[in-house]
Amino acid sequence: MLRVTLEQWRAFVATAQSGSFQNAADELNKTQSAISYSIRKMEGSLGQRLFDLSGGRAQITHIGKMLLPRARDVIAGAEKAERMCALGCFECLGGSGEMPIAVDVAFPIDLLLAAMKLLSAQYTDLSIRIHETSRDDAAHLLLEGYVRLAIAREFPRAVRSEPILSVPLVCVVATGHPLAQHDDVFASDLTRYREILVQDVLRHGSGTDERKHWSVSHFASSLALLRGGQGYAWMPSHVVQEDVDEHRLVPLAIDPAPARSIDLSIGFREQEEECSVVLAFVAILRDLAADSPVAGDGYDRKPGCCGTSDQSMSMA
């Protein structure tokens, strides 16, 4: 059981800072006798002299000086707890705590960083922690309460969600790969070559399991294999844009032309409707995604190569 009350801690700090019981009383809107009584009770509970009253002033003792920083921490902690209750948001403390988020790896990192910078301009003391996830991991982290916000391909009904971005996929190979030597590639031609599968990108079409493939868990690994001529892969257009521009990778014109994309949504739990920080981040991401060139087809390709589609990638 605590022997010192919060009011006694406040009386101690006010007296130490002002140098007298009267000044502390004025600061705390109390009587001098109330401050004097609080200090005596506190000294009795702790078994230590905190002030030397000789000379007409309350001179803080050596023990009191050692205790003062901790006393300030006690008061600051209590005030912080009260602010949390007033905000109705215990996690991010109205912009001075931390906000963990989960983001599907298909979401453009440049878009995410731009959103983080805009949010940080509004909440300069806010910390942000990012979990890069695959498949339904982002939704799982959100439901379990590990994150406050998630960008994922699918959410259960318990989550408030809305579509945010459709990421087009393009089939690419290295410039030296045999497939790159053909002006037109038939879908049946792909079966003769290795496919680089990113675990996060599951796609429609029969026969995928029957084809030769290597599987990796991140687009960076897939890029390294593609550049080394190890196979072909369906990749988000923004991930391979630089490699296509620099002629390291070549988009394939496939016949018949399968239009593939990954449809992403942004979601948060119902109780987050009370958090202005979460709602601000959702609004920023929504606006940036609406103006993003990622959702469009930025390549100058032959018809039938790849593009956006109303049909999202299979989650099965």
Residue pairs with C-beta under 8 A, 6 or more apart in sequence:
3 45
3 46
4 42
4 45
4 46
6 74
6 75
6 78
7 38
8 38
8 39
8 41
8 42
9 42
9 71
9 74
9 75
10 28
10 75
11 24
11 28
11 30
11 34
11 35
11 38
11 39
11 42
12 38
12 39
12 42
12 50
12 64
12 67
12 68
12 71
13 68
13 71
13 72
13 75
14 23
14 24
14 27
14 28
14 35
15 21
15 23
15 24
15 35
15 39
15 51
15 58
15 60
16 51
16 58
16 60
16 64
16 68
16 71
17 24
18 24
18 27
19 57
19 58
19 59
20 57
20 58
21 32
21 35
21 36
21 39
21 58
22 32
24 30
24 35
25 31
25 32
25 34
25 35
28 35
39 50
39 51
39 58
42 50
43 49
43 50
43 51
48 61
48 63
48 64
48 67
49 61
49 63
49 64
50 60
50 61
50 63
50 64
50 67
51 58
51 59
51 60
51 61
51 64
52 58
52 59
52 60
52 61
53 59
60 68
80 93
83 93
83 94
84 90
84 93
87 93
87 94
88 274
88 275
89 274
89 275
89 276
89 277
91 97
91 98
91 99
91 148
91 275
92 98
92 99
92 126
92 148
92 275
92 277
92 278
94 276
94 277
95 122
95 123
95 124
95 125
95 126
95 276
95 277
96 123
96 125
96 126
97 126
97 127
98 126
98 127
98 128
98 129
99 126
99 127
99 128
99 129
99 148
99 149
99 277
99 278
99 281
100 128
100 129
100 130
100 131
100 146
100 147
100 148
101 128
101 129
101 130
101 131
101 147
101 148
101 149
101 150
101 151
101 281
102 130
102 131
102 133
102 137
102 138
102 141
102 142
102 146
102 147
102 149
102 150
102 151
102 152
103 112
103 130
103 131
103 132
103 133
103 138
103 150
103 151
104 133
104 134
104 138
104 151
104 152
104 153
104 200
104 262
104 264
105 132
105 133
105 134
105 200
105 218
105 219
106 153
106 167
106 200
106 201
106 219
106 236
106 262
106 264
107 151
107 165
107 167
107 264
108 165
108 167
108 236
108 238
108 292
108 294
110 238
111 165
111 285
111 288
111 289
111 292
111 294
112 130
112 285
114 288
115 281
115 284
115 285
115 288
116 128
118 284
118 288
119 126
119 128
119 277
119 280
119 281
119 284
120 126
120 128
122 280
123 277
123 280
126 277
131 137
131 138
131 141
131 146
131 147
133 141
133 150
133 152
134 199
134 200
134 217
135 153
135 199
135 200
135 202
135 315
136 152
136 153
136 154
136 315
137 152
138 147
138 150
138 151
138 152
139 150
139 152
139 154
139 155
139 156
139 159
139 267
141 147
141 150
142 148
142 149
142 150
142 152
142 155
142 159
142 267
142 268
142 269
143 156
143 158
143 159
143 269
145 269
148 268
148 272
148 275
148 278
149 266
149 267
149 268
149 272
149 278
149 281
149 282
150 159
150 266
150 267
150 268
151 164
151 264
151 265
151 266
151 267
151 285
152 264
152 265
152 267
153 262
153 263
153 264
153 265
153 312
153 313
153 315
154 265
154 315
155 161
155 265
155 267
158 269
158 270
159 267
159 268
159 269
160 267
160 268
160 269
160 270
160 272
160 273
161 265
161 266
161 267
161 268
162 265
162 266
162 267
162 286
163 263
163 264
163 265
164 264
164 265
164 266
164 285
164 286
164 289
165 263
165 264
165 289
165 292
165 294
165 295
166 261
166 262
166 263
166 264
166 295
166 308
166 309
166 312
167 236
167 237
167 238
167 261
167 262
167 263
167 264
167 294
167 295
168 236
168 237
168 259
168 260
168 261
168 294
168 295
168 296
168 297
168 306
168 307
168 308
168 309
169 201
169 203
169 234
169 235
169 236
169 237
169 260
169 261
169 262
169 306
169 313
170 234
170 235
170 236
170 237
170 240
170 244
170 251
170 299
170 301
170 305
170 306
171 232
171 233
171 234
171 235
171 251
171 252
171 254
171 305
171 306
172 226
172 232
172 233
172 235
172 240
172 243
172 244
172 249
172 250
172 251
172 252
173 179
173 180
173 226
173 229
173 231
173 232
173 249
173 250
173 252
174 180
174 226
174 227
174 228
174 229
174 248
174 249
174 250
175 247
175 248
175 249
175 250
176 229
177 193
177 229
177 231
177 232
177 250
178 193
179 185
179 189
179 190
179 193
179 232
179 252
180 250
180 252
182 189
183 253
183 302
184 253
184 255
184 302
185 252
185 253
185 254
185 255
186 254
186 255
187 254
187 255
187 256
187 258
190 211
190 232
190 254
191 207
191 210
191 211
193 212
193 231
193 232
194 211
194 212
194 213
194 214
194 230
194 231
194 232
195 208
195 211
195 212
195 213
195 214
195 231
195 232
195 233
196 213
196 214
196 216
196 222
196 225
196 226
196 230
196 231
196 232
196 233
197 208
197 213
197 214
197 215
197 216
197 233
198 215
198 216
198 217
198 218
198 219
198 221
198 222
198 233
198 235
199 215
199 216
199 217
200 217
200 218
200 219
201 234
201 235
201 262
201 313
202 313
202 314
202 315
202 316
203 234
203 260
203 313
203 314
204 258
204 260
204 311
204 313
204 314
205 258
212 231
213 231
214 225
214 230
214 231
216 222
216 225
219 235
219 236
219 239
222 233
222 235
223 235
223 239
223 240
223 243
225 231
225 233
226 232
226 233
226 235
226 240
226 243
226 249
227 243
227 248
227 249
232 252
234 260
236 262
236 294
237 294
237 297
237 298
237 299
237 306
238 294
240 249
241 298
243 249
244 250
244 251
244 299
251 299
251 301
251 305
251 306
252 305
252 306
253 301
253 302
253 303
253 304
253 305
254 304
254 305
254 306
255 304
256 304
257 303
257 304
257 305
257 306
258 306
259 306
259 307
259 308
259 309
259 311
260 306
260 309
260 311
260 313
261 308
261 309
261 311
261 312
261 313
262 312
262 313
263 312
263 313
266 282
266 285
266 286
268 278
268 282
272 278
272 279
273 279
289 295
295 308
296 308
297 306
297 307
297 308
299 305
299 306
